[in-house]
Amino acid sequence: MLDLAIGVVIGAAFGKIVDSLVKDLIMPIVGLLTGGVDFSNMFAVLKAGATAGPYATLDIAQKAGAVTFNYGVFINTIISFIIIAFAIFMVVKAYNKAKKAEPPPAPPAPPEDVLLLREIRDSLKK
């Protein structure tokens, strides 16, 4: 249960940071390596909008009312998910490792009546 709570908190807290990391740092490098491709503007027009013609960007296509298949945005989302999942995995792994390193708690002292009965038993054995 705690693992799930940690995952939700970390996912919510770092979601925007990871989104920015993917959009602003990782994807420009990947785009540069793939010949200047901008993944956020990779789309296929399924149905033209009010103004026809090739659309330069996804934003222009959506403003024109075109129906688009946004596979570049999907690629960005998958990369964000992988980074968030890896971060959650590392936190849970560190938590479980720290949890195992703790010594087990000492057993509680028996009640006084049990101690008294043990004394009587031991004295009868003698």
C-alpha positions in Angstrom: 0.0 0.0 0.0 2.8 2.4 0.9 4.5 1.6 -2.5 1.4 2.7 -4.3 1.1 5.9 -2.3 4.8 6.8 -3.0 4.2 6.2 -6.7 1.2 8.5 -6.8 2.9 11.3 -4.8 6.1 11.1 -6.9 4.2 10.9 -10.1 2.1 13.9 -9.3 5.1 15.9 -7.9 7.5 15.2 -10.7 5.0 15.0 -13.6 5.5 18.6 -14.8 9.3 18.5 -14.2 9.6 15.3 -16.3 7.3 16.7 -18.9 9.5 19.8 -19.2 12.6 17.6 -19.2 11.3 15.5 -22.1 10.0 18.5 -24.1 12.8 21.0 -23.5 15.9 18.9 -23.0 15.6 15.3 -24.3 13.4 15.7 -27.4 15.5 18.5 -29.0 18.6 16.3 -28.7 16.7 13.4 -30.1 15.4 15.6 -32.9 18.9 16.9 -33.6 20.2 13.3 -33.9 17.3 12.4 -36.2 18.0 15.3 -38.5 16.1 18.2 -36.9 12.8 16.4 -36.5 10.4 18.0 -33.9 8.4 15.2 -32.4 5.8 17.5 -30.9 4.8 18.5 -34.5 4.7 15.0 -36.0 1.2 14.3 -37.0 -0.9 13.0 -39.8 -4.0 14.8 -41.1 -7.0 12.4 -41.2 -9.5 15.0 -42.3 -8.8 18.6 -43.4 -10.2 21.5 -41.5 -11.9 24.7 -42.6 -8.8 25.7 -44.4 -7.3 23.0 -46.5 -3.7 22.5 -47.4 -0.5 21.3 -45.7 -0.3 22.5 -42.1 3.1 23.6 -40.9 2.5 22.7 -37.2 0.1 20.7 -35.1 -1.2 23.9 -33.5 -2.1 25.4 -36.9 -3.9 22.2 -38.0 -5.9 22.1 -34.8 -6.9 25.7 -35.1 -8.1 25.1 -38.6 -10.3 22.3 -37.3 -8.4 19.4 -38.9 -8.7 16.0 -37.5 -5.1 14.8 -36.7 -3.3 11.7 -35.6 -0.8 13.0 -33.2 1.9 10.3 -33.0 4.7 12.8 -32.1 2.9 13.9 -28.9 2.4 10.2 -28.1 6.1 9.6 -28.4 6.8 12.4 -26.0 4.2 11.0 -23.6 5.8 7.6 -23.7 9.3 9.0 -22.9 7.8 11.0 -20.0 6.2 7.8 -18.7 9.4 5.8 -18.9 11.3 8.5 -16.9 8.6 8.8 -14.2 8.4 5.0 -13.9 12.2 4.7 -13.6 12.1 7.4 -10.8 9.3 5.6 -9.0 11.2 2.3 -9.3 14.3 3.8 -7.8 12.5 5.4 -4.9 10.6 2.1 -4.0 13.9 0.2 -4.4 15.6 2.5 -2.0 12.7 2.4 0.5 12.7 -1.4 0.4 16.4 -1.6 0.9 16.2 0.8 3.9 13.3 -1.1 5.3 15.3 -4.4 5.3 18.3 -2.8 7.0 16.3 -1.9 10.1 16.7 -4.4 12.9 13.5 -6.2 14.0 11.8 -4.7 17.0 12.4 -6.4 20.4 9.6 -8.6 21.6 7.5 -7.0 24.3 8.1 -8.0 27.9 5.7 -10.6 29.1 3.0 -9.5 31.6 3.8 -9.7 35.3 1.5 -12.6 36.0 3.2 -14.7 33.4 6.6 -14.0 35.0 5.2 -15.0 38.4 3.8 -18.3 37.0 7.2 -19.0 35.4 8.9 -18.5 38.8 6.5 -20.9 40.5 7.1 -23.4 37.7 10.9 -23.2 38.0 10.7 -23.5 41.8 8.5 -26.6 41.6 11.0 -28.2 39.1 13.8 -28.0 41.8 
